[in-house]
Amino acid sequence: MTRISVVGAGPAGLIAAEALAQAGAAVTVFDRMPSVGRKFLMAGRGGLNLTHAEPLDTFLAQYRPQAPRLLDAVRAFPPAALVAWCEALGEPTFVGSSGRVFPRSLKASPLLRGWLGRLGALGVEIRTRHRWIGLDGTTARFATPEGETAQHADAVILALGGASWPRLGSDGGWASLLPDIPVTPFAPSNVGFALDWSERLRAQHAGAPLKRIAVSFAGRTVRGEAVLTATGIEGGAVYALSAPLREAIARDGAATFTLDLRPDLPMDQVRHRLGMRGRGETVSAMLRKALGLAPVAIALVQETRHASSRHRSGAPDDLATLVKALPLTTHAAQGLARAISSAGGIAWEALDDRFMLRAHPGVFACGEMLDWEAPTGGYLLQACFATGVAAARSVMSWLGAASEARMGP
């Protein structure tokens, strides 16, 4: 029987194992953590966003870089296939108002339990506390609590993840074990950015949400929400712009983005409402009564007014500009430990068209350890699942071709 080793028990590794087992292979999955799917479970704490229901061409445009093999993998295992897979495990899904797709339970744990049950029924063996330490051809070596061990297989799939949330098991350290493979340096993606708040703002508003705002940078605007932290700002609307912000900081040393605190109101209406307020009102009262701004939004306007190098009055035009385009300058992204995902990974030129490492015949790679990134919204998990399926299918195709070649005409 064909024997396959899968290294990494996240979504990419587990779906690869499932596809291989369904094709008749004997599959063993190895993971260095005491239990599997830890990042998958963490992603489900806020509602497991599996994928997105938008048209496929719009969906594919979210990935950076636009690597043909990545896009082809998603086309071959698209959002509809992931939804069908989820529902076949007894977890019905629904589409949220933003087009995001979730299991009805909004949790990862029931889905993972059902998934592990299916893998067990298929004969997939899972070995935890096995830290991968290298390859000898298609023999993978591991460090375990009992000592070093080796597992020979006909092929190996590496699904070791990126470098974000390292405490969950994926820290990018695998790159040092593949010295002959080009790896794009890891960088935080879907991450917050550092801002130098005043002590007063930190004390009074750290942790406060900014709801129904819009964030703009480099000609792109994203509506959504954000959260002020003691050291900066994070949240979905900021995460969506993390790649261009990160690149601008690397290039220029800083990046200035803007917040629209009332994106539902055009500038002329904001000016009109502010102009209707009485002259005796404080700026804070004016912003609250005329525009319904939350305390944290008012505090941001006030902070920017007082920190500006040029004089800012409480005049309606001046305040309207801040409400509609409040500038924030950041010099750094939060680190990988706080990032939802990572950019960087195995360079695409290191892989052939089958997701096999050119320098290591019989060794394939998939998931977040490859060089791609995408915003939150279902794109991350979709690509992990899709590349896992693609790698598994390629393994079976490659083994079949190799077997035919050995047999000859």
N, C-alpha and C positions, 0 to 999 in steps of 0.2 A: 504493500500500500504506500502511496505517496505521503511523505511526512513533511509538514511545513511548520517552521517556528515563526511565531509572531511576537515581536518584542515591543511591548507597550499595550496596556489594557485600557486605553481611552476609547472614544467613539470610533476613531479610524481603525485601531487595531482590532476591536471587537467585531466591527462589521466586516472587516477583512476575514477574520476567523470564521464568521458565520457563512460568508460566501464560499470560502474554501471547503468547509465541512459539507455544505450542501452539494458541492461538486464531487464529493467522495474522498477528500483528503483527510488524513489524520492530522489534527491541528493541536499544537500546544502553544498557549499564550503565556508570556512571562511578563511580570511587572515588579518593579523594585519596592512598591509600597505594600503595606499589609493587606490592603483591599483594593478593588478595582474601581475605575470610573470616578475618581475623587473630584476631578475638575468638572466632569459632567454633572455630578451631584451638586457642586457649588453653583454651577450655571442655573440649576433648577430652583435655587432658593428664591429667586425673584420671579419665578414663572418661567418654565423651560421653553424658550423661543427656538423651536426646531428649525423653521425655515420661513419663507415669505411667499405670499400668494400673488405677487405682481407678475406681469408677463416675463417670460424667460429672458428675452433680450435685455430688458431693464434690469433684471436680477443679475445677469452676468456682467453688466457694466460696473457693478460695485467692486469688482476685484482688481487689486493692484499687486503686481503687474498683470497685464492681460495675457498671461501665459496660455498659449493654445492648448497644452495638455491639461491644464487645470479646467479651462472652459469646456473642453471636450468631455472631461470626466463628469462635470455637472450636467452637461447635456445628456450623457448616457444614464445618469442616475439623478434625475431632476427633482424639484420639490414635490411633485405629485408622487414620485416613487418613494420618497422618504415618508410622506404622509401615509401612503398605503402600508408601508413597513410598520409604522407606529400603530396603526389601527389593527393590523394583523396580530399584534401583541396584546390586543384587548384594551388599548388606550385610544379612545376616540379623540379627535382633534377639533379645534374651531379656529376661525380666522378672526382676529381682533380688528378693531376699527382702523388701525394703521396698516392692515394687511399682513401683520405678523401671525404666524401659525403656532399654536400651543396645544399640548395635550389638555384635555378638559380638566384633569386633576391639577394642572399647573405645577406639577412636581416631576422631578427626575426619578425619584426612588421607586415608584410603582413600575415605571417603564424599565428601569434597570433590573428590577427583580424578575420581571417577565422575560427580559432579554437573556439574563443568565440562565433561567430555566430552559429556554429554547436552546442555548448553546450547550448546556449539559445534555439535553436530549439528543443533540447531534453528535455527542461524543467529544466535544472540545474540552481539553484539559487546561485548567488555569493554575499557574504556579506563581504565587506572590512571594515577596521578599527575595526576589531574584534580580540583582542589579547587573545589567549588561556591562561587560568589561572588554569586549572585543570579538573579532571574527577571525576564523581560520577557514577561508573559503566559505562554505555554507554551514560551518560548525560555529555556533554562538557560544561564547564563554560567559559565565555568570559568577558573581560573588553572592554567596548565601550565608545565613547564620551558621550553617554546618560546614562551610568551606567552599572552595571553588569547584565548579562543575561545568561540564560542556554538553551541548545538545547538538548532535548531528541531524541534519535535515536535508531534504532535496532542494529546498529553497528557504529563504528568510525574508520576512517582511518587517521592516523597521517602522514603527509608529510611535516614536519617542516624544512627540510634542515639541512645542516651542520653548520659550524661556520666561513666560509670564506665570504669575502665581507659583513660584518655585516650591513653596511649602506643600503644594499638592502633588508634587512628584516629578514635574517637568521643569528642569532648570537650564536646558540647553547644553549641559555638560557633555553630552554625547559627541559634540563636534570635535573634541580632542581625541576621540577614539576613531575618527575617520580623517586622519591627517592628509590623505591624498584626495579628499573630496572638497571642492570649492564651496565654502559656506558664506553667504552674505551675512555680515554682522547683525546680531539681533538688536532690535530697537522696540521700545514700548509702543503699542498700538491700542486704540480704544482706551485712552488714558486721560487723566486730568492734567492740568498745568499749574505750575507754581505761580503765585501772585503775592506780592508783598503788602498784605492788608495792614491797616492800623490795628493797634492793640484793642481799641474800642470795638472795631468791626468784628474782630476775631471773637472777643469775649461775648458780644451780644448776638452774633448771627452765624457763627460756625455751625454747620449742620442744617442750616435753613434752606428749604427748596425754593428755587426760582421756577415758577410754573408758567406755562404758555408764553415762552419767550422765543426769540430767534437769535441765532448766533451767526455772524457773517465774517468771512475771511477770504481774501483772494478771489473775490467775485462770486463766491458761493454762499448761500444762506440756508441754514437748517433750522426748522422749527422743532421745538420740543421742550425739554426741561433740563435743569442743571441744579447743582447743589454747591453752596459755598462750603469750603472746608477751612480748617485753621491755616492751611498753607496754600490755598488756591481755589480752583474751581474744577468740578468734574460733572459727569452726567451725560445722558445720551446725545444732547445737542452739541456738546463739546467733543465727545468721542468721535462723532461723524466727521469732524474736521481735524482729527488728531494727526493724520498723515501729512497734509500740507502745512500745518502748524509746526510739526516736528522738523520737516524739511527746511522751513524758513528759518527756524532757530539754528539749525546746523549751518545754514548758509550765511545768515546775517547776524547771528548772535542774539536775536530777539524777534518777536512777532507780535503785532498789535491786531487784535480782533475786536469786534464790536458786539454789544448786546442791544437788541431791540426789546425793551421791556413791555411794550404794547404793540406787538406786530399786527393785531387786529384793527388798529386805528391808523389811518394815514397821517402823515405829518401835519397837514393843514387842520385836521380835527384835533390833534393834540395841542397845537398852538391855540386854536380857538377855545378849547376847554380851559386851558391855563389862563388865557387872557380874560376869561369871564370871572375869575376869582377876585375877591376883594384885595385891595392893596395892603390891608393890615394883617393878612394871613402870613404865617410862617411858610417857608418853602416846603417843609414836611407836610403841613396841613394842606397846602395847595396840591401837592402831588397825590395825597391820599384822597381828598375830596373830589378833585377834578378828574383824576385818572384811575382811582381805585387801586393804586399801587400798594403792594404788601410792604410791611416794615423793612424787610431785607432789601427790596428793590429801592425803596426810598433811601436807605442807608448807603447803597451803592452810588446813587446819584449824589448824595451829600459828600461822600468820600472823594469822589472824582472832582466835584466842584472845589473842595478845599485843597486838594493835592495838585490842581492844575497850575502849570507855570504861568499861564496868563489869567487875568482877572475874569472870574465868572460871577455874574450877578444872579439875582433871582428872577430876572426878566423872563417872560414866557418863551421868547424865541430861544434863549440860552438853555432853559430847562428842557424845552421840546427837543433840542438837539441831543441832549444827554439821554433823554428817555428813549429816543429812536435810534441812537447810535452811540452808546456809552463805550468809550475806548478802554481796553484792558491790555496791558503789555506784559508779556511773559518772556522769561529767559530760559525756561527749562520745563520739560515734561516731567511728570512724576515718574519714578523708576519702574523697572520691569516687575518688581514685587507688587506694585499697585495696579499694573496694567491688566486689562481683561484678556488681551491677546498680545502677540508679538509679531512684528514684521521681521523679515530676514529668514534665514534657514538655508537648506541645501539649494544651491544655484541650479536653475533649470537645465543648464548645459551639462550638468553632471549626470543627468538622467537621459535614458533613451526614450523612445516613444511609448515604452511599456512601463514606465516608472521604475525601471531597473537601473541601478548605479552602473555607469559605464565601466568604472574601475573594478567592480565586484560582480562578475556574472553570477546570477542566481540570487542576488540581494536586491530587494525592492524597497522603496520608501514611499510613505504617504502621510497625509494629515498635516498638522501645523508645523512639522519639522521641515517642510518645504517652504520655499521663498514666495510667500503670498500674504496678503492681508486684506481685510474687508471690514466694514463697519458692523456694529451690532445690528440685529434685525433678522437673524436667522441665517445670514450668509456664512458665518463662521462654522457652525455645526454642519450645514449643508455641504460645504467643501470638504470637511473632515470625513463625513460619511461617503461622499462621492469618490474621493481619491482612495479611500480604503477599498471600496468596491472595485475601482479601476485596477488597483494593484493586485487584488485577489484574482480577478479575471485574467490579468496579464501573467500571473504566476502559472496558472493552469494552461494558458496558451503556450507559454515558453516551455514548460515541461513537456507538453505534447509534441512541440516541434523538436525538442532535444531528443525525445524518445524515438521519433521517426527518423531523425538523423542518425542515431546509433544503429537503428535497425537496417538502414540503407534501403535501396530500391527493391 
